[in-house]
Structure formats: structure tokens, C-alpha cells
Amino acid sequence: MNRKAISLLSGGLDSVLATKIIQSQGIEVVGLHFTSPFSSRREKERGLQAIRSSEELGIKLIIKEKESDYIDIIKKPRHGYGKNMNPCIDCRIYMLKKTKDIMKEEDAGFVVTGEVLGQRPMSQRRDTINIIERESGLAGLILRPLSAKHFPPSIPEKKGIVDRSGLFDITGRSRAIQYELANRFMLSEFGCPGGGCLLTDPIFSRKLRDLFQHDTSSTMTDIVLLSIGRHFRLNEKMKVILGRNKNENDMLFSINKEGYTLILPSGFTGPVALVKGNPDDAYLNIIGNIIACFSKYPGDMINIEIIDGETRIYTAEKKLLDIEKIKI
Ligand code: SF4
């Protein structure tokens, strides 16, 4: 077995420490950071943090995007969801399977993670850790330096590559010991723990569930759009996304609009609407009223500009709309 490991480096304290502990035993470590369309802004900042952490640790960092096969897992996770649309067990198995491929490419002997027994309710329990390890095809090859003493020795420990006496027995959610270790190792480049995955967010999860229910062939653009704007469902195939501010209006304006129709307020200031599907006049009436509902437009006739290859103006008649009923 090679004295080289792949470390799953999220940029958070635990993964940075786990890497440092193994590095301090004279083992070469390559960092691996996963990005995803379900990363919150905070999680995206973690990506930058992972780069800074790898620089402080002096290691190579590989950045890998979770691809469309990840979407299939979220649609139908074998081990089910957590509290929201987070399929944490399947997600960990997915990442570790991808890590196994990188291990081969890098000629690395084992994997290091910052997992701490009992820190997370779904994926860091002893029973789920065992399932994840077995199903990823990495049984015995995953080393968790922070909690290693709560597990049987891994293969690199048995082979004498890693000295078990230099590993730890941390459990639970407190990070007191980790902060002490960060001081001891003089580490400063690490992010705050938790909270970066949109799949654990109830509002995002509601929109994702709606998308999967209505669109079996949803694209990456459909998914990226879930974190932008207010969403309204008009029928089985048609939904409206409304910008909440200038930044979101600009994003809706400039995104790849294949399968979507762009609708703008005409002659008044209001939000940009991006509509999945081709609305006929009856639906244009509703969409015009949704736009007017989120603007200060006082008039009875609402002019909207429809951009779908060509540009035209449609005039909708103002009427009362039960916006809560169509809100996703
Ligand atoms: S919180 Fe999100 S990224 Fe983390 S394991 Fe769960 S699904 Fe995967």
C-alpha cells in the first residue's frame, strides 16, 4: 500500500485537522473537494476556503463537480432522505465512489475524512458509517483520524503506514478538542462548521420536490434556477420564476433560456419573470398579474413584453389573484 492518501477536504475545521494529522505522520496527502449545484453561497465560499486550506497545508487540491448522475441519486436515494431532501447516506456513498476513482488516478492507498462519530444525525452514526464504507467499496480503507479509536483499526493502521497512537477518539458535536488541536498545529485556514447544503433547507427542498414531481427530465438549468427568485406553479408543465431583486432579475435575464420564455414588465418597473413552457393568452393574463402583484403598478391594464425568439407586447387585465395558492 502506498504512503499516499486522498483527503476529503471540505474547507471546514474537521477535514483540515484530519489532513494535518495524517500529514504529520510523514504521509503524502492530496486534497479532494466536491462542488455541487446544491451548494449554498456559504458552501461555495467553503470551496475558496478549501483552496486556502490546501495552500496552508501545502498539498495539491483536486476540485470535482458532482455531475448529473448525482441528480439521479437525489431523485431516488436507496437509503432515503433526511429531514428534507438531503439523501446524506447515498450522497456520502456517491462521493466516496468518486474518491475511489481518484485514488486510482493518484495511486493513493487510502482515504482520509474529517468525520466525527455522532456529530451528524444521519451520516455519522456508527451503523450508517458502516453502510457507507461497505457500499462505497472502500471497506477498511477509510481513515477518520479524529474518531479512529472508536473504530477497529483500518488497513493502513494494520499495515503500519499510519501510527494509531497518533489518532484521536473524539465523538459528538462539541468542537472544543478540534479548536485546541488547530492551535497546536498552528492552523488558521478553516471555515465555520455546517449549514452549506441546500438539500437540508426546507424551502429549497419544497421547490426541488415540486420540480421532480412535475418534470421527470429536469435539467441542470432547472435545478440551478431553484435557488433564484420566487416560484409559482401554474399547471403540471408550467411554472413561473420571479426575480426578487435587481441581482436576481439580471440572472434570470442572462441565464440559458432553452425551454423557458422571458417576460418583462413593459412601461412600469417590476420583476423579471422566467416561465417554463409556452404560455397562451389565458396564462399570459395570470403571469401579467403575478408581475403586477410584486410591483407598485397602479393601472388596470398591465403591459408585458414576451421574449421567445421574437418580442411582442401583451396586455393583461388586472384581477385579484390568490398568490399563496400558486406559490411553491
Ligand atoms: S448535507 Fe448535503 S452534501 Fe452533506 S451529506 Fe447530506 S446531502 Fe450530501
Residues whose N, C-alpha, C, O or C-beta is under 5 A from the ligand:
A	BS01	SF4	N86 P87 C88 C91 R92 C197 L199
